[in-house]
Structure formats: C-alpha cells, structure tokens
Amino acid sequence: MSKVAIVTGANQGLGFALTKGLANRLTADDFVYLTARSEERGRAALQSLGKTRAQVEFAQLDVTDPGSVTELATHLKAQHGGVDIVASNAAARITKDRPQSEQVQAFIATNNHGSRAMYGALADLLRPNARYVMVASSFGQLRNLPPHLHPLFDTDAMSLDDIEASMDRYVNAMEAGTAEKEGWPGWINIPSKIGQVATARIAARDLARIRPNGGILINAVCPGLLDTEASRPWFDSMENAMSPDEGAAPIIDLLLAPANASQPSGQLVRFGRVLPWM
Ligand SMILES: NC(=O)c1ccc[n+]([C@@H]2O[C@H](COP(=O)([O-])OP(=O)(O)OC[C@H]3O[C@@H](n4cnc5c(N)ncnc54)[C@H](OP(=O)(O)O)[C@@H]3O)[C@@H](O)[C@H]2O)c1
C-alpha cells in the first residue's frame, strides 16, 4: 500500500528539508504533502523541489485556522483513507523588535495550540505503524523549568487539554507581567517547547492505551541548531549550525523507522538519541 506523509510549515527551513528528504526516500507509489499557510509560498517551494521519487502535492494549511486543519484532514481521508507519516513542524518566529510579552499569544497559538489541533485532526487517521514527530527542541526538557512549575506538565496524569490550559496560563502570566515572578523563563520558546514535548508524551501514552497493537510511534524531536531564517537573527555567526538538510536527516530516519520498531515512543529525540525529560 502506498504511504502518505504530511509536513506542516513546509515551504522553507526545516519543513522544506523534511519534505525533500521524505520525497527522495519514499517510493514512486507514495505521496508527500508539502503544506504551507501561504498558497503562493507553498507553490513556489513545490516548484523548487524539482523531480523527486515520491509524488509531492501541495496543500494549503494554516495550523491556527481550525477550518484549514479540518479541510486537510477531510481531504486526506477522502483521497487516501489514512496517514502514515506526519512531521508537525510549523512554527511562528520570535522577533527582536517587540517584547516577547507582545508575541507570546501568537507564538503559543501556532506552536502549541496549532500542533495540538493537527494531532486532534489526524489522530484517527493514523494507520498501523504510523510515525509522527512534533518538532520541538532540547529546550523542551522539563528540567528547564523550576520544580514548582513541573505539576503544570505532569504527563503521567494530565490530558492534552490540560497542557493547553497550562500554555494559556503561561500566556496570561506573560501578558499580565507576572511570569517572571511566577518563575517562568523569559525566553518564550522554553515553555512552548516543553508544552510540545508534553503533548507528544501524552499522545503516545494515550495511543498505547487506545491502540495497543497499532505500532504507532509518536515523538518530539530536536533538530539541533540549523541555519534558517528563523535562527539567523539570533547568532553572530552560523558557523556551528547545520544546514536544514543535515538537521532533517535523523528526523527522516525516525519517520521511516521500520514497521517492527517499538521505540522510541513518547520521547524527545535528538540525532537519534533520547534526551531525558527531567
Ligand atoms: N532553526 C533552528 O535552529 C531550530 C532549532 C531547534 C528547533 N527548531 C524548530 O524547528 C522548527 C522549524 O524551524 P525553522 O528554523 O525551519 O523555522 P522557519 O524557517 O521559520 O519555518 C517555519 C515554517 O512554519 C510556517 N508557519 C508559520 N506559521 C504557520 C501557521 N500558522 N500555519 C502553518 N505554517 C506556519 C512558516 O511559514 P511562512 O513561511 O509562511 O512564515 C515556515 O514555513 C520549529 O519548530 C523550530 O522551533 C529550529
């Protein structure tokens, strides 16, 4: 049976590299969906891919727009009946020109609520042995938060909706100017990435209960430092950064892990190795 893969935020950066890598490693019977919130940027990216082994299709997808998310899931179900590979990569950027308290709402809406919405729309479409990654980073280890905030990300006891509520609580604290006093880190990417990893952990935990023999593996990943438009403004030199293609390679290995692989599951993975949560 042909495989169906989808990459969010695929018109540039890591998402584009993941799309290209998947399209060159899957077969001519398989489909890769290059999705982007902008039709123009998405179609330009599709054009620049050139010839690939697998069939690549463009689909418009804004992860913050529930209608757009539902439309894509409906299309995938109608066309293919299910999904085998998901790279949930779409992410808003942080810019230097405004305080992070002014950016936090849109940032969490995309990076956390958007990835949660994608998972909600695709979970029932995941075929046996599906592989799902949420692109996070090593900032997403819970140990990057002070211990008194750990109960907000208790992935043994909490639900996906609980994590959404923790993220909203963080947004409110940032906007009210109380986040620092409450012990949250100043860099909004840290709580956001912890929320993403928590989401992957809970999704994996729940899937193991609901579909114990499904063989589905869901993980968060850290690509390492990559030279992209998002990271470049924050560094004087990108000498130590990898290209998006280099960063994508181990993530693609994880997405193409053989059907009999049972690990990793519910983990944060960097360069093929599991990073501790605590
Ligand atoms: N770069 C690094 O060093 C690094 C390190 C660790 C982790 N990461 C993670 O890797 C992921 C990709 O990073 P990147 O550096 O490739 O970022 P990027 O170059 O900014 O690419 C982000 C992609 O997400 C898309 N996007 C933004 N909002 C969206 C929305 N509402 N719906 C759908 N797509 C949306 C962007 O589309 P537009 O082009 O339309 O804006 C773009 O295609 C992020 O999760 C990031 O946190 C990156």
The ligand as an SDF file (V2000), in Angstrom:
LIG
                    3D

 48 52  0  0  0  0  0  0  0  0999 V2000
   16.3210   26.6340   13.2280 N   0  0  0  0  0  0  0  0  0  0  0  0
   16.8060   26.0810   14.3320 C   0  0  0  0  0  0  0  0  0  0  0  0
   17.9840   26.2190   14.6850 O   0  0  0  0  0  0  0  0  0  0  0  0
   15.9240   25.2160   15.2020 C   0  0  0  0  0  0  0  0  0  0  0  0
   16.4680   24.6490   16.3600 C   0  0  0  0  0  0  0  0  0  0  0  0
   15.6510   23.8610   17.1790 C   0  0  0  0  0  0  0  0  0  0  0  0
   14.3130   23.6800   16.8170 C   0  0  0  0  0  0  0  0  0  0  0  0
   13.8150   24.2730   15.6930 N   0  0  0  0  0  0  0  0  0  0  0  0
   12.4180   24.0420   15.3770 C   0  0  0  0  0  0  0  0  0  0  0  0
   12.2750   23.5810   14.0460 O   0  0  0  0  0  0  0  0  0  0  0  0
   11.0190   24.0180   13.5170 C   0  0  0  0  0  0  0  0  0  0  0  0
   11.2320   24.7100   12.1860 C   0  0  0  0  0  0  0  0  0  0  0  0
   12.1230   25.7870   12.3950 O   0  0  0  0  0  0  0  0  0  0  0  0
   12.7290   26.6320   11.1940 P   0  0  0  0  0  0  0  0  0  0  0  0
   14.0020   27.2000   11.6840 O   0  0  0  0  0  0  0  0  0  0  0  0
   12.6950   25.8270    9.9430 O   0  0  0  0  0  0  0  0  0  0  0  0
   11.6460   27.8210   11.1170 O   0  0  0  0  0  0  0  0  0  0  0  0
   11.1730   28.7240    9.8690 P   0  0  0  0  0  0  0  0  0  0  0  0
   12.2490   28.8160    8.8650 O   0  0  0  0  0  0  0  0  0  0  0  0
   10.6510   29.9730   10.4710 O   0  0  0  0  0  0  0  0  0  0  0  0
    9.9780   27.8930    9.2410 O   0  0  0  0  0  0  0  0  0  0  0  0
    8.7650   27.7880    9.9120 C   0  0  0  0  0  0  0  0  0  0  0  0
    7.6990   27.3540    8.9630 C   0  0  0  0  0  0  0  0  0  0  0  0
    6.4430   27.3340    9.6630 O   0  0  0  0  0  0  0  0  0  0  0  0
    5.4940   28.0370    8.8810 C   0  0  0  0  0  0  0  0  0  0  0  0
    4.3860   28.5800    9.6420 N   0  0  0  0  0  0  0  0  0  0  0  0
    4.3750   29.6410   10.4930 C   0  0  0  0  0  0  0  0  0  0  0  0
    3.1390   29.8380   10.9820 N   0  0  0  0  0  0  0  0  0  0  0  0
    2.3450   28.8880   10.4170 C   0  0  0  0  0  0  0  0  0  0  0  0
    0.9740   28.5650   10.5120 C   0  0  0  0  0  0  0  0  0  0  0  0
    0.1360   29.2780   11.2820 N   0  0  0  0  0  0  0  0  0  0  0  0
    0.4930   27.5010    9.8100 N   0  0  0  0  0  0  0  0  0  0  0  0
    1.3150   26.7780    9.0280 C   0  0  0  0  0  0  0  0  0  0  0  0
    2.6190   27.0460    8.8710 N   0  0  0  0  0  0  0  0  0  0  0  0
    3.1250   28.0820    9.5680 C   0  0  0  0  0  0  0  0  0  0  0  0
    6.3010   29.1270    8.1720 C   0  0  0  0  0  0  0  0  0  0  0  0
    5.5640   29.6180    7.0750 O   0  0  0  0  0  0  0  0  0  0  0  0
    5.8300   31.0980    6.4430 P   0  0  0  0  0  0  0  0  0  0  0  0
    6.9810   30.9310    5.5080 O   0  0  0  0  0  0  0  0  0  0  0  0
    4.5330   31.3850    5.7770 O   0  0  0  0  0  0  0  0  0  0  0  0
    6.1390   32.0110    7.5860 O   0  0  0  0  0  0  0  0  0  0  0  0
    7.5220   28.3270    7.7700 C   0  0  0  0  0  0  0  0  0  0  0  0
    7.2650   27.5770    6.6210 O   0  0  0  0  0  0  0  0  0  0  0  0
   10.4080   24.9230   14.6030 C   0  0  0  0  0  0  0  0  0  0  0  0
    9.5330   24.1630   15.4000 O   0  0  0  0  0  0  0  0  0  0  0  0
   11.6180   25.3360   15.4030 C   0  0  0  0  0  0  0  0  0  0  0  0
   11.2920   25.7110   16.7280 O   0  0  0  0  0  0  0  0  0  0  0  0
   14.5880   25.0220   14.8720 C   0  0  0  0  0  0  0  0  0  0  0  0
  1  2  1  0
  2  3  2  0
  2  4  1  0
  4  5  1  0
  4 48  2  0
  5  6  2  0
  6  7  1  0
  7  8  2  0
  8  9  1  0
  8 48  1  0
  9 10  1  0
  9 46  1  0
 10 11  1  0
 11 12  1  0
 11 44  1  0
 12 13  1  0
 13 14  1  0
 14 15  2  0
 14 16  1  0
 14 17  1  0
 17 18  1  0
 18 19  2  0
 18 20  1  0
 18 21  1  0
 21 22  1  0
 22 23  1  0
 23 24  1  0
 23 42  1  0
 24 25  1  0
 25 26  1  0
 25 36  1  0
 26 27  1  0
 26 35  1  0
 27 28  2  0
 28 29  1  0
 29 30  1  0
 29 35  2  0
 30 31  1  0
 30 32  2  0
 32 33  1  0
 33 34  2  0
 34 35  1  0
 36 37  1  0
 36 42  1  0
 37 38  1  0
 38 39  2  0
 38 40  1  0
 38 41  1  0
 42 43  1  0
 44 45  1  0
 44 46  1  0
 46 47  1  0
M  CHG  2   8   1  16  -1
M  END
$$$$
